[in-house]
Amino acid sequence: MVGIGDTLDEAAAEHFTRPLPKSAQAQIRFLVRQMRGTRPVAELLGVSQRTVERYVKGQLKRPRRDLAERLESEARRRWQPRVRERARRQAAATGGIFVSTRARFGFTAAPGTTDDPRVRYINQALPPDYAARLFAAQEAGATEAQLRAILAEGLGEMYFRDRGNRARDLSVEFSDIEELELEF
């Protein structure tokens, strides 16, 4: 299953103006500057403070695979926060968000209709207010289920109900996400 929060972070990374540091030493130095010390970085990565100091000095160069993944993930999460914030503000104010997904959609509707969930491919632009709600929920520490509910509501409104022009009482369930790509 694809994480919506991670996908939002990946979409924000598309707006970076400079590449992320590539070497472990450069990534650790960046984190040490951001977090103002080696101890917070060591706690963040789950290694000793001395290990972080060795990477900063260049005595260690190639981290284990799990450490390398955590290191890159944490560096990416903190890289160019102003650029990321500007892209989010623009999406929440004017641009909206584009959702491309392959997931299981089910819904409850009027009696006599087929409401069995089935896998659908959907490419849909959502208006800025849904983007703003997604970003606010992510900042507030919302769970994946809460983010999924916001996306389901937006897709229900824009794709299934066509902004209130059809199927007014339709309630959409968004589950079993196989693919998810977000752009803003």
Secondary structure as GFF3:
##gff-version 3
##sequence-region A 1 184
A	DSSP	alpha_helix	4	13	.	.	.	ID=ss1
A	DSSP	alpha_helix	24	35	.	.	.	ID=ss2
A	DSSP	alpha_helix	38	45	.	.	.	ID=ss3
A	DSSP	alpha_helix	49	57	.	.	.	ID=ss4
A	DSSP	alpha_helix	65	78	.	.	.	ID=ss5
A	DSSP	alpha_helix	81	90	.	.	.	ID=ss6
A	DSSP	pi_helix	91	95	.	.	.	ID=ss7
A	DSSP	beta_strand	97	108	.	.	.	ID=ss8
A	DSSP	beta_strand	118	126	.	.	.	ID=ss9
A	DSSP	alpha_helix	128	139	.	.	.	ID=ss10
A	DSSP	alpha_helix	144	155	.	.	.	ID=ss11
A	DSSP	pi_helix	156	160	.	.	.	ID=ss12
A	DSSP	beta_strand	171	183	.	.	.	ID=ss13
###
